Structure formats: C-alpha cells, structure tokens
Amino acid sequence: MKNKLFVGSLPWATDDAALMEIFAKFGEVVSARVVTDRESGRSRGFGFVEYADDASAQAAIEGADGMMVEGRAISVSLARPKAE
C-alpha cells in the first residue's frame, strides 16, 4: 500500500485522465481515479493514484504536494487503508 496515494483539494473539473497526466511525470502510474458522487456523478474533489513502485510514489509526494492545479494547491499523501 506504500505506492497508493491520496490526492486532495482537486479542482472540480479534474477527471481520471487529467489526474493521470498530472502524476505520470513522477513514474509509472498503474491507476488514477477521481472519486465521484454516486447520485450526481460530480467529482468529490479528491482521488487516488497508484504507482508501480514505492520510489515513484515517494517522488510524487515530494513533487506534487502543494502543487497548483487550475488555481488550487493540491495535497498528496500516502493513502490509508479503508476503515472497516
């Protein structure tokens, strides 16, 4: 789980493809998903990015945390396991 990241404060217009594009420069992205509301389908303003290796994930945390995306400073951290 050390290679899965939580990305917060995303602009509402960010979709999966845009999230993938933002994080691809730090390493091989396995998946990039913006979480959406079940009923409206709109972005909830956060998502998850998973890398092929831990080094790329760490590089993304260091390089993207606080980065400006469409006028918003995004937050990037290791994803925590889902609560049961």
Secondary structure, DSSP 4 states (H G I P E B T S, - for coil): -TTEEEEES--TT--HHHHHHHHGGGS-EEEEEEEE-TTT--EEEEEEEEESSHHHHHHHHHHHTT-EETTEE-EEEEPPPPP-
